[in-house]
């Protein structure tokens, strides 16, 4: 506490009392009291009695008056302090007389309203108790329908709407392709007639018009698809709401029978009827209380595991059924997709392409979710990048001098770019076998090297993914085994084995850590290796699983003859 603040928080306590022999003679006691020290009245009274020889029969009266004085002056001190802070907060410092009092009163009222709104928005205890939202009502309605005999009708309706959306997207792509072909022919003809009937300025103007036409066509197609998705979403919800009363009245206790060749919930199927090299294992994890997990290794791109099924795919209906049944449950399916820091598919993609081919009737579109996340995280990302930039500059300056440090630190500190290990989560209801997509941000160049430790950003990102999956009821997860979606030249057989062994050992430790946290149990883990792997390399990767994990094998007992 500074001397100035202590001086402002000191108040003078006055007390007077008559003498015993002559009531007309009055003793006056004037003592400074430091309110910032939070004084106790009874302790101060004892000190006053001893120091100033106050009669002991005045102890009770002195206690009462001193306690009242401390309470009143402390309240005044805090009121003055709060009024000054509010005035400074609102820029209302200064002023004289009534103007100052009016500004302070207005600032207090405005600040109270501001803090009241913030408490209601961010603190659950003070939040306004509102009724069930439209999204929550639709979720409950959909959950009832998919667990009733109306499930087949719901899936057929969704399949019809998805087919219409895919047809519209294909028509859009065909229009853009035709426009590109016409523009290419027109440009080739103009270049052929250069300096004959076309000049360089005319060709440049033609190129500008063609770029503008391309942008207009893409914007028009995107607008048409957005309008179609909005119309389909409204139509789908209106149809489901109208179907609920009759279904629940006719079949109040009905439970759908899973038919049509569907596998167990959470088992991933290949999209489009494609066949992949794969093998499944049952493993045990844990030292004392062992947990059983299903482990699956497959030679396929992660996105191929949940690509949109074709119309002639026999497993399409069963895959959609599994997705619908588990949509609002505690057994969700997730997938890890690697993304570059700028959002494009370098190490990974900008998001599953299948999510853009049909309307999501439960969650916002993929691009809208990514844009919303970018808006929410722009400010904290900029602050984090600025702090890291300043730390690098300070370290460089300390090591090599201020001039070298300033030169090493110039890299756009305020750019709102995501860093390695960042994980962006999107929700989906239109992806077969996947409800949650974990977009792991990682630099593609960092994954090309052969040497990688357990402290690498990609490995720590997988740890964050497994922890989030455990906390949010994701019981089935697919991830790229080699932390690469495609096979490149440097990925030799030895490179693949080393990378797969590191990932498997780290994932095993992360699974044990997540299981010990008390979250949801990861029942099925799918490890996707690049589809272009040769059979010997895939066999080598498959042989790593029994070496890293403890497999569940039956006990064979031979009976004596």
Number of C-alpha atoms within 10 A of each C-alpha: 7 6 8 8 10 13 12 12 17 17 17 12 15 13 12 11 16 12 12 10 7 8 9 10 11 12 11 10 14 10 11 10 19 17 19 15 11 10 13 13 18 16 10 15 21 15 12 16 15 11 9 9 9 18 12 11 8 12 15 12 11 23 18 13 15 21 17 13 18 20 14 11 18 19 12 12 18 12 12 13 12 14 19 16 17 22 21 14 12 15 11 18 15 12 11 7 8 9 12 15 14 13 20 23 15 16 22 18 12 14 15 12 12 11 11 13 13 13 15 14 12 10 10 10 9 13 14 11 9 6 7 8 9 8 11 11 11 15 15 11 16 23 18 20 26 21 16 20 19 20 21 15 13 20 17 13 15 20 18 12 20 20 17 18 21 19 14 18 19 13 13 19 15 12 15 18 13 12 15 16 12 13 19 13 11 15 16 12 12 19 16 12 12 14 10 9 10 14 14 12 9 13 15 11 11 16 15 12 13 19 13 12 16 17 13 12 17 16 12 13 19 14 12 15 21 15 12 16 21 15 12 21 16 11 13 16 16 11 12 18 13 10 15 16 10 10 16 16 9 10 12 11 10 15 15 14 10 13 10 13 11 17 15 9 19 25 20 22 22 24 21 19 14 12 12 15 14 17 13 15 18 16 18 15 18 13 8 6 7 10 15 16 20 18 20 20 22 24 22 24 22 28 24 19 24 24 21 25 21 13 12 9 13 14 21 22 21 20 27 22 24 20 23 24 21 20 23 15 11 12 21 24 28 27 27 23 28 30 26 22 22 15 18 13 16 19 23 28 19 19 22 20 15 17 21 19 22 26 28 22 19 17 15 16 21 19 14 12 16 18 12 12 14 16 10 11 13 14 13 11 18 17 15 16 20 17 14 14 19 15 13 17 20 16 15 19 18 12 11 11 12 15 10 14 18 15 12 15 19 11 9 10 17 15 13 19 15 22 17 19 22 19 23 18 17 21 20 22 23 27 26 28 31 28 23 21 22 27 26 27 26 27 21 18 10 15 18 17 12 14 11 17 12 12 10 14 21 24 20 17 20 22 20 19 26 23 20 18 24 21 15 14 18 28 22 26 26 25 24 27 25 25 25 23 24 18 15 11 6 11 18 13 15 12 15 21 20 15 21 23 18 18 22 18 17 19 18 15 14 20 20 16 15 22 19 11 12 10 17 19 22 24 18 24 25 25 22 25 28 21 18 13 19 11 11 10 15 22 14 15 21 19 12 15 21 12 11 13 17 14 18 13 9 6 6 6 6 6 5 4 3
